[in-house]
């Protein structure tokens, strides 16, 4: 049986997630959201500086954690904040 391979990180989804998070940040006082954005951005930077290292699993985990926080804000009223610019 061949070993399982993890799917590649879809950078377009990560970029979109970061854009939505940046839209929420100025209107929500959430230190946790700020930390998750910062961590994901740092892992993206590391992956560009060290392309020979596989950052896929950790990028997926960081993106999933940020996505959870973004979804929380969208479900709890931040969705209306996105269109109020």
C-alpha positions in Angstrom: 0.0 0.0 0.0 1.5 3.4 -1.0 2.1 5.9 1.8 -0.5 8.6 2.2 0.5 12.0 0.9 -1.0 15.2 2.3 -2.6 17.6 -0.2 -0.7 20.8 -1.0 -1.7 24.0 0.8 -3.9 26.1 -1.4 -2.3 29.5 -1.2 -5.3 31.2 -2.7 -7.4 30.0 0.2 -4.8 31.1 2.7 -4.6 34.5 1.1 -8.4 34.9 1.1 -8.5 33.8 4.7 -5.9 36.4 5.7 -7.8 39.2 3.8 -11.0 38.4 5.6 -9.2 38.3 8.9 -7.6 41.7 8.2 -11.0 43.1 7.5 -12.3 41.9 10.8 -9.3 43.0 12.9 -9.9 46.7 13.0 -13.4 46.3 14.2 -13.0 43.4 16.7 -10.8 43.6 19.8 -9.6 40.0 19.7 -6.0 39.4 20.7 -6.4 35.7 19.8 -7.3 36.6 16.2 -4.3 38.9 16.0 -2.0 36.1 17.2 -3.4 33.6 14.8 -2.9 36.0 11.8 0.6 36.7 12.9 1.5 33.0 13.3 0.1 32.1 9.9 2.0 35.0 8.3 5.2 33.9 10.0 4.9 30.3 8.8 4.2 31.6 5.3 7.4 33.7 5.5 9.3 30.6 6.8 8.0 28.5 3.9 9.3 31.1 1.4 12.7 31.4 3.1 13.2 27.6 3.4 11.4 26.0 0.4 13.3 22.8 1.0 11.4 22.2 4.3 7.8 21.0 4.2 5.7 23.5 6.1 2.4 22.1 4.7 1.1 20.4 7.8 1.9 23.3 10.1 0.5 25.8 7.6 -2.7 23.8 7.4 -3.0 23.7 11.1 -2.4 27.4 11.5 -4.9 28.2 8.7 -7.5 25.9 10.3 -7.1 27.7 13.6 -7.4 31.1 12.0 -10.4 29.9 10.0 -12.1 28.8 13.2 -11.6 32.3 14.7 -12.8 34.0 11.5 -15.9 31.9 11.3 -16.6 32.7 14.9 -16.5 36.4 14.2 -18.6 36.0 11.0 -21.3 34.0 12.9 -21.3 36.5 15.8 -22.0 39.7 13.9 -18.7 40.5 12.2 -20.3 39.5 8.8 -22.1 42.9 8.8 -18.8 44.6 9.4 -17.4 43.3 6.2 -19.8 45.4 4.1 -19.7 48.6 6.2 -16.6 50.1 4.7 
